[in-house]
Structure formats: C-alpha cells, structure tokens
Amino acid sequence: MQATAYTYDPESRSGQVLLDDGTPVPFDAAAFDRGGLRLLRPGQRVRIEVEGPKDTPRITLITLQTL
C-alpha cells in the first residue's frame, strides 16, 4: 500500500502518514526501524504494510516508494 509521509519525529522515530484518501495513520519506531530508513521528510511517498482492522490499521513496515 502507498501513502505520503505527513509527520516525522527523528527523536522518537515515529510519525504519521496520509493514505491516498486523506486518512492519517500513525507509525511507531518499530515500523520505521524495520524499513531501514534513517530519515523521513513530510511529502515523501512511502510504501507501508499494515495489519489489523480496516478502520484502525497498524503500520508494521514503512519504506520509501521507489519507481
């Protein structure tokens, strides 16, 4: 699934992404660390993996979207 980075706190390595429908979904340090990222800037396109119910998804992995 793709999304757009919305917020990112480098100290906690957590933040939020916006799904393509505009829904904000938070991610934690574990999801950030699994993706091997070192930094994330708002506006970057990312690929995410989620689990859980559709109305309250939990991001388990976040990486940069590449072409």
N, CA, C and O atoms as a CHARMM CRD file, in Angstrom:
* protein
*
  268
    1    1 MET  N      0.85500  -1.16000   0.00000 PROA 1      0.00000
    2    1 MET  CA     0.00000   0.00000   0.00000 PROA 1      0.00000
    3    1 MET  C      0.90800   1.23100   0.00000 PROA 1      0.00000
    4    1 MET  O      1.98200   1.21400   0.60100 PROA 1      0.00000
    5    2 GLN  N      0.48100   2.28600  -0.66700 PROA 2      0.00000
    6    2 GLN  CA     1.24500   3.51800  -0.71500 PROA 2      0.00000
    7    2 GLN  C      0.58300   4.59800   0.13000 PROA 2      0.00000
    8    2 GLN  O     -0.62400   4.57700   0.36900 PROA 2      0.00000
    9    3 ALA  N      1.40900   5.54300   0.57400 PROA 3      0.00000
   10    3 ALA  CA     0.92400   6.66900   1.37100 PROA 3      0.00000
   11    3 ALA  C      1.92000   7.81500   1.21000 PROA 3      0.00000
   12    3 ALA  O      2.92400   7.69000   0.50900 PROA 3      0.00000
   13    4 THR  N      1.62700   8.92200   1.86500 PROA 4      0.00000
   14    4 THR  CA     2.51400  10.08200   1.85300 PROA 4      0.00000
   15    4 THR  C      2.90800  10.40700   3.28800 PROA 4      0.00000
   16    4 THR  O      2.05400  10.49600   4.17100 PROA 4      0.00000
   17    5 ALA  N      4.21400  10.58600   3.51500 PROA 5      0.00000
   18    5 ALA  CA     4.68800  10.96100   4.85000 PROA 5      0.00000
   19    5 ALA  C      4.05000  12.29100   5.23500 PROA 5      0.00000
   20    5 ALA  O      4.03600  13.23800   4.44900 PROA 5      0.00000
   21    6 TYR  N      3.52800  12.34800   6.44300 PROA 6      0.00000
   22    6 TYR  CA     2.83900  13.55400   6.92000 PROA 6      0.00000
   23    6 TYR  C      3.62700  14.20900   8.03700 PROA 6      0.00000
   24    6 TYR  O      3.93100  15.39900   7.96600 PROA 6      0.00000
   25    7 THR  N      3.95900  13.44900   9.06500 PROA 7      0.00000
   26    7 THR  CA     4.77600  13.96800  10.16600 PROA 7      0.00000
   27    7 THR  C      5.84800  12.93900  10.48800 PROA 7      0.00000
   28    7 THR  O      5.68200  11.74700  10.22700 PROA 7      0.00000
   29    8 TYR  N      6.95400  13.41400  11.06100 PROA 8      0.00000
   30    8 TYR  CA     8.01700  12.51700  11.49800 PROA 8      0.00000
   31    8 TYR  C      8.81600  13.20100  12.59900 PROA 8      0.00000
   32    8 TYR  O      9.23300  14.34900  12.44900 PROA 8      0.00000
   33    9 ASP  N      9.02700  12.49700  13.70100 PROA 9      0.00000
   34    9 ASP  CA     9.83800  12.98900  14.81900 PROA 9      0.00000
   35    9 ASP  C     11.11000  12.14600  14.87000 PROA 9      0.00000
   36    9 ASP  O     11.05000  10.97100  15.23100 PROA 9      0.00000
   37   10 PRO  N     12.26400  12.72300  14.51400 PROA 10     0.00000
   38   10 PRO  CA    13.50000  11.93700  14.47500 PROA 10     0.00000
   39   10 PRO  C     13.94000  11.40800  15.84000 PROA 10     0.00000
   40   10 PRO  O     14.63800  10.39500  15.90000 PROA 10     0.00000
   41   11 GLU  N     13.55700  12.05400  16.92200 PROA 11     0.00000
   42   11 GLU  CA    13.95300  11.57200  18.24800 PROA 11     0.00000
   43   11 GLU  C     13.21800  10.29600  18.62700 PROA 11     0.00000
   44   11 GLU  O     13.81900   9.37300  19.17500 PROA 11     0.00000
   45   12 SER  N     11.90900  10.23700  18.33600 PROA 12     0.00000
   46   12 SER  CA    11.13400   9.04000  18.67900 PROA 12     0.00000
   47   12 SER  C     11.03600   8.06400  17.50600 PROA 12     0.00000
   48   12 SER  O     10.58500   6.93100  17.67500 PROA 12     0.00000
   49   13 ARG  N     11.46600   8.50900  16.30000 PROA 13     0.00000
   50   13 ARG  CA    11.37800   7.72400  15.06600 PROA 13     0.00000
   51   13 ARG  C      9.94700   7.28000  14.78600 PROA 13     0.00000
   52   13 ARG  O      9.71400   6.17100  14.30400 PROA 13     0.00000
   53   14 SER  N      9.00200   8.14300  15.09000 PROA 14     0.00000
   54   14 SER  CA     7.58500   7.84700  14.85100 PROA 14     0.00000
   55   14 SER  C      6.93700   9.03000  14.14600 PROA 14     0.00000
   56   14 SER  O      7.51700  10.11200  14.06500 PROA 14     0.00000
   57   15 GLY  N      5.73700   8.81400  13.64100 PROA 15     0.00000
   58   15 GLY  CA     5.03000   9.88900  12.96000 PROA 15     0.00000
   59   15 GLY  C      3.71800   9.40300  12.40200 PROA 15     0.00000
   60   15 GLY  O      3.10000   8.47400  12.92400 PROA 15     0.00000
   61   16 GLN  N      3.29900  10.05400  11.31900 PROA 16     0.00000
   62   16 GLN  CA     2.04700   9.69600  10.65800 PROA 16     0.00000
   63   16 GLN  C      2.23900   9.74300   9.15300 PROA 16     0.00000
   64   16 GLN  O      3.07000  10.49100   8.63800 PROA 16     0.00000
   65   17 VAL  N      1.46300   8.93800   8.46600 PROA 17     0.00000
   66   17 VAL  CA     1.35800   9.01800   7.01500 PROA 17     0.00000
   67   17 VAL  C     -0.09300   9.33800   6.68400 PROA 17     0.00000
   68   17 VAL  O     -0.99300   9.13800   7.50000 PROA 17     0.00000
   69   18 LEU  N     -0.30000   9.83900   5.47300 PROA 18     0.00000
   70   18 LEU  CA    -1.65100  10.04900   4.96500 PROA 18     0.00000
   71   18 LEU  C     -1.90200   9.02800   3.87000 PROA 18     0.00000
   72   18 LEU  O     -1.15200   8.94500   2.89700 PROA 18     0.00000
   73   19 LEU  N     -2.96600   8.25100   4.03800 PROA 19     0.00000
   74   19 LEU  CA    -3.36600   7.35000   2.97100 PROA 19     0.00000
   75   19 LEU  C     -3.86400   8.18700   1.79900 PROA 19     0.00000
   76   19 LEU  O     -4.11700   9.38100   1.95600 PROA 19     0.00000
   77   20 ASP  N     -4.00600   7.58200   0.64200 PROA 20     0.00000
   78   20 ASP  CA    -4.42700   8.33600  -0.53700 PROA 20     0.00000
   79   20 ASP  C     -5.82300   8.93800  -0.39900 PROA 20     0.00000
   80   20 ASP  O     -6.16900   9.87200  -1.12300 PROA 20     0.00000
   81   21 ASP  N     -6.62200   8.41300   0.52000 PROA 21     0.00000
   82   21 ASP  CA    -7.94300   9.00600   0.76300 PROA 21     0.00000
   83   21 ASP  C     -7.89500  10.10900   1.81900 PROA 21     0.00000
   84   21 ASP  O     -8.93500  10.65500   2.18700 PROA 21     0.00000
   85   22 GLY  N     -6.68600  10.44600   2.31400 PROA 22     0.00000
   86   22 GLY  CA    -6.52000  11.51500   3.28800 PROA 22     0.00000
   87   22 GLY  C     -6.55700  11.07100   4.73900 PROA 22     0.00000
   88   22 GLY  O     -6.42500  11.89900   5.64000 PROA 22     0.00000
   89   23 THR  N     -6.73400   9.78800   4.98100 PROA 23     0.00000
   90   23 THR  CA    -6.78700   9.26800   6.34600 PROA 23     0.00000
   91   23 THR  C     -5.39500   9.24100   6.97100 PROA 23     0.00000
   92   23 THR  O     -4.48600   8.64000   6.40000 PROA 23     0.00000
   93   24 PRO  N     -5.20200   9.88000   8.13600 PROA 24     0.00000
   94   24 PRO  CA    -3.90400   9.80200   8.80900 PROA 24     0.00000
   95   24 PRO  C     -3.77800   8.47700   9.56500 PROA 24     0.00000
   96   24 PRO  O     -4.72000   8.03300  10.22100 PROA 24     0.00000
   97   25 VAL  N     -2.60600   7.85700   9.46500 PROA 25     0.00000
   98   25 VAL  CA    -2.33200   6.60400  10.16900 PROA 25     0.00000
   99   25 VAL  C     -0.97000   6.74300  10.84200 PROA 25     0.00000
  100   25 VAL  O      0.01600   7.04400  10.16900 PROA 25     0.00000
  101   26 PRO  N     -0.89700   6.53000  12.14900 PROA 26     0.00000
  102   26 PRO  CA     0.38500   6.67500  12.84800 PROA 26     0.00000
  103   26 PRO  C      1.28100   5.44900  12.63800 PROA 26     0.00000
  104   26 PRO  O      0.80400   4.34600  12.37300 PROA 26     0.00000
  105   27 PHE  N      2.59200   5.67600  12.76400 PROA 27     0.00000
  106   27 PHE  CA     3.54200   4.57500  12.78500 PROA 27     0.00000
  107   27 PHE  C      4.48400   4.78000  13.96100 PROA 27     0.00000
  108   27 PHE  O      4.73600   5.90700  14.38700 PROA 27     0.00000
  109   28 ASP  N      5.00000   3.66600  14.48000 PROA 28     0.00000
  110   28 ASP  CA     5.90700   3.74300  15.63000 PROA 28     0.00000
  111   28 ASP  C      7.34500   3.45200  15.20300 PROA 28     0.00000
  112   28 ASP  O      7.61000   3.16800  14.03600 PROA 28     0.00000
  113   29 ALA  N      8.25700   3.52700  16.15200 PROA 29     0.00000
  114   29 ALA  CA     9.67700   3.32500  15.87200 PROA 29     0.00000
  115   29 ALA  C      9.94600   1.93400  15.32000 PROA 29     0.00000
  116   29 ALA  O     10.82000   1.77500  14.46800 PROA 29     0.00000
  117   30 ALA  N      9.22100   0.92800  15.78100 PROA 30     0.00000
  118   30 ALA  CA     9.44300  -0.43800  15.30100 PROA 30     0.00000
  119   30 ALA  C      9.17500  -0.54000  13.80200 PROA 30     0.00000
  120   30 ALA  O      9.95500  -1.15900  13.07800 PROA 30     0.00000
  121   31 ALA  N      8.09100   0.05500  13.33400 PROA 31     0.00000
  122   31 ALA  CA     7.77000   0.02900  11.90500 PROA 31     0.00000
  123   31 ALA  C      8.81100   0.81000  11.11200 PROA 31     0.00000
  124   31 ALA  O      9.21000   0.38800  10.02700 PROA 31     0.00000
  125   32 PHE  N      9.24800   1.93400  11.64100 PROA 32     0.00000
  126   32 PHE  CA    10.26600   2.75100  10.98000 PROA 32     0.00000
  127   32 PHE  C     11.58200   1.98000  10.89500 PROA 32     0.00000
  128   32 PHE  O     12.21200   1.95000   9.83800 PROA 32     0.00000
  129   33 ASP  N     11.99500   1.36600  11.98300 PROA 33     0.00000
  130   33 ASP  CA    13.26400   0.63000  12.02000 PROA 33     0.00000
  131   33 ASP  C     13.24400  -0.57900  11.08500 PROA 33     0.00000
  132   33 ASP  O     14.26400  -0.89000  10.47100 PROA 33     0.00000
  133   34 ARG  N     12.11400  -1.26200  10.96400 PROA 34     0.00000
  134   34 ARG  CA    12.02300  -2.42400  10.06700 PROA 34     0.00000
  135   34 ARG  C     12.27400  -2.04100   8.61300 PROA 34     0.00000
  136   34 ARG  O     12.75600  -2.85400   7.82500 PROA 34     0.00000
  137   35 GLY  N     11.94900  -0.81100   8.26500 PROA 35     0.00000
  138   35 GLY  CA    12.14300  -0.36600   6.88600 PROA 35     0.00000
  139   35 GLY  C     13.55600   0.04900   6.56600 PROA 35     0.00000
  140   35 GLY  O     13.88600   0.26900   5.40100 PROA 35     0.00000
  141   36 GLY  N     14.40500   0.16100   7.57800 PROA 36     0.00000
  142   36 GLY  CA    15.79500   0.53000   7.35200 PROA 36     0.00000
  143   36 GLY  C     16.01400   1.99100   6.99800 PROA 36     0.00000
  144   36 GLY  O     17.08100   2.35800   6.50600 PROA 36     0.00000
  145   37 LEU  N     15.02200   2.82100   7.24100 PROA 37     0.00000
  146   37 LEU  CA    15.16300   4.25000   6.93800 PROA 37     0.00000
  147   37 LEU  C     16.01500   4.95100   7.98800 PROA 37     0.00000
  148   37 LEU  O     16.11400   4.51100   9.13300 PROA 37     0.00000
  149   38 ARG  N     16.62500   6.05200   7.56500 PROA 38     0.00000
  150   38 ARG  CA    17.38500   6.87100   8.50700 PROA 38     0.00000
  151   38 ARG  C     16.70300   8.21600   8.74600 PROA 38     0.00000
  152   38 ARG  O     16.91800   8.85400   9.77700 PROA 38     0.00000
  153   39 LEU  N     15.88300   8.63900   7.79000 PROA 39     0.00000
  154   39 LEU  CA    15.22200   9.93500   7.86600 PROA 39     0.00000
  155   39 LEU  C     13.97200   9.87700   6.99700 PROA 39     0.00000
  156   39 LEU  O     13.90700   9.10900   6.03700 PROA 39     0.00000
  157   40 LEU  N     13.00100  10.68000   7.33600 PROA 40     0.00000
  158   40 LEU  CA    11.77000  10.75900   6.54700 PROA 40     0.00000
  159   40 LEU  C     11.31100  12.20800   6.53700 PROA 40     0.00000
  160   40 LEU  O     11.21400  12.84800   7.58400 PROA 40     0.00000
  161   41 ARG  N     11.02800  12.71800   5.34500 PROA 41     0.00000
  162   41 ARG  CA    10.57700  14.10200   5.21000 PROA 41     0.00000
  163   41 ARG  C      9.09600  14.12900   4.82400 PROA 41     0.00000
  164   41 ARG  O      8.65400  13.32000   4.00700 PROA 41     0.00000
  165   42 PRO  N      8.33400  15.04900   5.40500 PROA 42     0.00000
  166   42 PRO  CA     6.92900  15.18700   5.00200 PROA 42     0.00000
  167   42 PRO  C      6.83200  15.38400   3.48500 PROA 42     0.00000
  168   42 PRO  O      7.61400  16.12300   2.88600 PROA 42     0.00000
  169   43 GLY  N      5.86800  14.71500   2.89400 PROA 43     0.00000
  170   43 GLY  CA     5.65500  14.80400   1.45500 PROA 43     0.00000
  171   43 GLY  C      6.25700  13.65600   0.67000 PROA 43     0.00000
  172   43 GLY  O      5.89400  13.45000  -0.48800 PROA 43     0.00000
  173   44 GLN  N      7.17400  12.89600   1.27200 PROA 44     0.00000
  174   44 GLN  CA     7.75400  11.77000   0.56600 PROA 44     0.00000
  175   44 GLN  C      6.71800  10.66100   0.40000 PROA 44     0.00000
  176   44 GLN  O      5.91200  10.41200   1.29700 PROA 44     0.00000
  177   45 ARG  N      6.74600   9.99800  -0.75500 PROA 45     0.00000
  178   45 ARG  CA     5.88300   8.84600  -0.97300 PROA 45     0.00000
  179   45 ARG  C      6.53300   7.64500  -0.30700 PROA 45     0.00000
  180   45 ARG  O      7.73700   7.42200  -0.43400 PROA 45     0.00000
  181   46 VAL  N      5.72800   6.88500   0.39600 PROA 46     0.00000
  182   46 VAL  CA     6.22500   5.71600   1.11100 PROA 46     0.00000
  183   46 VAL  C      5.36700   4.49800   0.78400 PROA 46     0.00000
  184   46 VAL  O      4.22500   4.61500   0.33900 PROA 46     0.00000
  185   47 ARG  N      5.94500   3.34000   1.01500 PROA 47     0.00000
  186   47 ARG  CA     5.21600   2.07900   0.91800 PROA 47     0.00000
  187   47 ARG  C      5.05000   1.58300   2.33800 PROA 47     0.00000
  188   47 ARG  O      6.00700   1.57400   3.11300 PROA 47     0.00000
  189   48 ILE  N      3.84300   1.17000   2.68400 PROA 48     0.00000
  190   48 ILE  CA     3.58600   0.68700   4.03300 PROA 48     0.00000
  191   48 ILE  C      2.95000  -0.69700   3.98300 PROA 48     0.00000
  192   48 ILE  O      2.26800  -1.05800   3.02400 PROA 48     0.00000
  193   49 GLU  N      3.19000  -1.44400   5.02900 PROA 49     0.00000
  194   49 GLU  CA     2.48200  -2.69300   5.25300 PROA 49     0.00000
  195   49 GLU  C      1.69200  -2.51000   6.53600 PROA 49     0.00000
  196   49 GLU  O      2.20600  -1.99100   7.52700 PROA 49     0.00000
  197   50 VAL  N      0.44300  -2.94000   6.50800 PROA 50     0.00000
  198   50 VAL  CA    -0.44000  -2.74300   7.65900 PROA 50     0.00000
  199   50 VAL  C     -1.06200  -4.07100   8.06900 PROA 50     0.00000
  200   50 VAL  O     -1.13700  -5.01700   7.28600 PROA 50     0.00000
  201   51 GLU  N     -1.50200  -4.11000   9.31700 PROA 51     0.00000
  202   51 GLU  CA    -2.27600  -5.24900   9.81400 PROA 51     0.00000
  203   51 GLU  C     -3.37600  -4.70700  10.69700 PROA 51     0.00000
  204   51 GLU  O     -3.35100  -3.54900  11.11300 PROA 51     0.00000
  205   52 GLY  N     -4.33400  -5.55300  10.97200 PROA 52     0.00000
  206   52 GLY  CA    -5.43700  -5.14800  11.82800 PROA 52     0.00000
  207   52 GLY  C     -6.65100  -4.73700  11.02800 PROA 52     0.00000
  208   52 GLY  O     -6.64800  -4.80000   9.79900 PROA 52     0.00000
  209   53 PRO  N     -7.70000  -4.31100  11.73700 PROA 53     0.00000
  210   53 PRO  CA    -8.95200  -3.93100  11.08200 PROA 53     0.00000
  211   53 PRO  C     -8.78500  -2.71700  10.17000 PROA 53     0.00000
  212   53 PRO  O     -7.92600  -1.86500  10.39800 PROA 53     0.00000
  213   54 LYS  N     -9.61200  -2.65500   9.14700 PROA 54     0.00000
  214   54 LYS  CA    -9.52800  -1.56400   8.17500 PROA 54     0.00000
  215   54 LYS  C     -9.77300  -0.19900   8.81300 PROA 54     0.00000
  216   54 LYS  O     -9.20200   0.79800   8.37100 PROA 54     0.00000
  217   55 ASP  N    -10.61400  -0.14300   9.84800 PROA 55     0.00000
  218   55 ASP  CA   -10.92000   1.14700  10.47300 PROA 55     0.00000
  219   55 ASP  C     -9.84000   1.59000  11.46900 PROA 55     0.00000
  220   55 ASP  O     -9.80900   2.76000  11.85200 PROA 55     0.00000
  221   56 THR  N     -8.95900   0.68400  11.89400 PROA 56     0.00000
  222   56 THR  CA    -7.84400   1.04500  12.79100 PROA 56     0.00000
  223   56 THR  C     -6.58900   0.25700  12.40000 PROA 56     0.00000
  224   56 THR  O     -6.11100  -0.57800  13.16700 PROA 56     0.00000
  225   57 PRO  N     -6.05600   0.53200  11.19400 PROA 57     0.00000
  226   57 PRO  CA    -4.87800  -0.21900  10.75800 PROA 57     0.00000
  227   57 PRO  C     -3.64500   0.13500  11.59200 PROA 57     0.00000
  228   57 PRO  O     -3.53600   1.23700  12.13100 PROA 57     0.00000
  229   58 ARG  N     -2.72700  -0.81700  11.68500 PROA 58     0.00000
  230   58 ARG  CA    -1.46100  -0.59100  12.37500 PROA 58     0.00000
  231   58 ARG  C     -0.34500  -0.81500  11.36100 PROA 58     0.00000
  232   58 ARG  O     -0.26200  -1.87900  10.74600 PROA 58     0.00000
  233   59 ILE  N      0.50900   0.18300  11.19000 PROA 59     0.00000
  234   59 ILE  CA     1.61600   0.07300  10.24900 PROA 59     0.00000
  235   59 ILE  C      2.70200  -0.79000  10.87000 PROA 59     0.00000
  236   59 ILE  O      3.14800  -0.53800  11.98900 PROA 59     0.00000
  237   60 THR  N      3.12900  -1.82500  10.12000 PROA 60     0.00000
  238   60 THR  CA     4.16700  -2.73100  10.60800 PROA 60     0.00000
  239   60 THR  C      5.49600  -2.51000   9.89300 PROA 60     0.00000
  240   60 THR  O      6.53500  -2.97900  10.35800 PROA 60     0.00000
  241   61 LEU  N      5.47100  -1.79200   8.75400 PROA 61     0.00000
  242   61 LEU  CA     6.67800  -1.53000   7.96900 PROA 61     0.00000
  243   61 LEU  C      6.46100  -0.27300   7.15200 PROA 61     0.00000
  244   61 LEU  O      5.39000  -0.07600   6.57600 PROA 61     0.00000
  245   62 ILE  N      7.48200   0.58300   7.10000 PROA 62     0.00000
  246   62 ILE  CA     7.42100   1.77800   6.25800 PROA 62     0.00000
  247   62 ILE  C      8.75900   1.90700   5.53400 PROA 62     0.00000
  248   62 ILE  O      9.81900   1.88300   6.16000 PROA 62     0.00000
  249   63 THR  N      8.69800   2.04400   4.19800 PROA 63     0.00000
  250   63 THR  CA     9.88600   2.22000   3.37000 PROA 63     0.00000
  251   63 THR  C      9.59300   3.29200   2.33200 PROA 63     0.00000
  252   63 THR  O      8.43700   3.66500   2.13300 PROA 63     0.00000
  253   64 LEU  N     10.62500   3.78500   1.67500 PROA 64     0.00000
  254   64 LEU  CA    10.41600   4.75700   0.61500 PROA 64     0.00000
  255   64 LEU  C      9.85000   4.06800  -0.60500 PROA 64     0.00000
  256   64 LEU  O     10.22500   2.93800  -0.92100 PROA 64     0.00000
  257   65 GLN  N      8.95700   4.73600  -1.28400 PROA 65     0.00000
  258   65 GLN  CA     8.39800   4.22700  -2.52600 PROA 65     0.00000
  259   65 GLN  C      9.37600   4.55700  -3.63600 PROA 65     0.00000
  260   65 GLN  O      9.75200   5.71700  -3.81000 PROA 65     0.00000
  261   66 THR  N      9.78700   3.56000  -4.38100 PROA 66     0.00000
  262   66 THR  CA    10.69800   3.78000  -5.49600 PROA 66     0.00000
  263   66 THR  C     10.02200   3.37800  -6.78900 PROA 66     0.00000
  264   66 THR  O      9.13600   2.52400  -6.80100 PROA 66     0.00000
  265   67 LEU  N     10.43900   3.99000  -7.86500 PROA 67     0.00000
  266   67 LEU  CA     9.82500   3.71400  -9.17200 PROA 67     0.00000
  267   67 LEU  C     10.44400   2.51400  -9.80700 PROA 67     0.00000
  268   67 LEU  O     10.05500   2.13000 -10.91000 PROA 67     0.00000
